[in-house]
């Protein structure tokens, strides 16, 4: 299997790395200061505007959007390097639009929905959110209780959703709901497009998270939607939702690779400079073993990402690979950051270094898009079933 990038994609990856170094890393000091003072981690509108202008100038917009919407339609193998570069910085930025919801829309939207939702989203004119998890269901979609009931030409939504990003800014939200309780996740879950300010949709609360992040809980109280707001086929919302999760899990894997390599760079730089008891930290066996461990596991993750991306580009099913990558990558990044913190000693505990924000971000990733324990359970169940 050949993992060599075409010259066009190699040059793109170089451009993205320069963008991260020249445009995003200089903003880290401001991000760290805001978080240290109890603020959120987001960039301000004044910081985002020139970044978006630069993205348009360089062609770093809609990288995996279809060509008909003005996107670059990049293959997954090219996006591995793009997302790895973004993972090297704590500056919270992704090249617009955010990919996972885009892919779900591409797989399900009809022509009217493409014109109203997909195309403006791909152009960066709108913001989307997705509502999957529920207060009592968590990572188990079979436990979903939010209902959508057909009433004439309308659907009526009732229930609650939680852990939703960007809900305060979203122009529309993709909402997963039960339309056939008897079938549940096997033909009874549907997706709906819910516009901002739709009557019956209420933001119940803002939930503050570690690292300056935050999510929302929302409620639906007889939220009435026209039949045209059904996304895809009734009862067939689970598979497109899984596609969306796969895209995010592969992104997370590449982000974690970039984060782990940033932590390794910091560890090595400090170990070569710092002396203890008359010798550089770099001479200590414990440091050397951490370096070797991170370097080896980064190489393994790189190969896992390339393999999954190549398989996905060939039209293959990468659900299993995405679970392995999400599990392996988040635990690798956790260890790499922790060992870098340990190498820095007391300095590693300060809010002056990016390590603490890196650690908090990766800790969240071990929960988002399925916690590590769920992925282990699913992977083990699949393997045991194969031999049953």
Secondary structure, DSSP 8 states (H G I E B T S, - for coil): ------HHHHHHHHHHHHHIIIIIGGGHHHHHHHHHTT--S---HHHHHHHHHHHHHHT-SSTTS-GGGT-----HHHHHHHHHHHHT--S----SS-HHHHHHHHHH--HHHIIIIIHHHHTTS--EEEE---TTTTT-GGG---EEEEETTEEEEEEEEEEETTTTT-SEEEEEEES-TTTTTTT-EEEEEEETT-TTEEEEEEEE-GGG-EEEEEEEEEEEEEGGGEESSTTBHHHHHHHHHHHHHHHHHHHHHHHHHHHHHHHHHHHHH-EETTEEGGGSHHHHHHHHHHHHHHHHHHHHHHHHHHHHHTT---HHHHHHHHHHHHHHHHHHHHHHHHHHGGGGGSSSSTHHHHHHHHHHHTTTTS-HHHHHHHHHHHHHHHH-
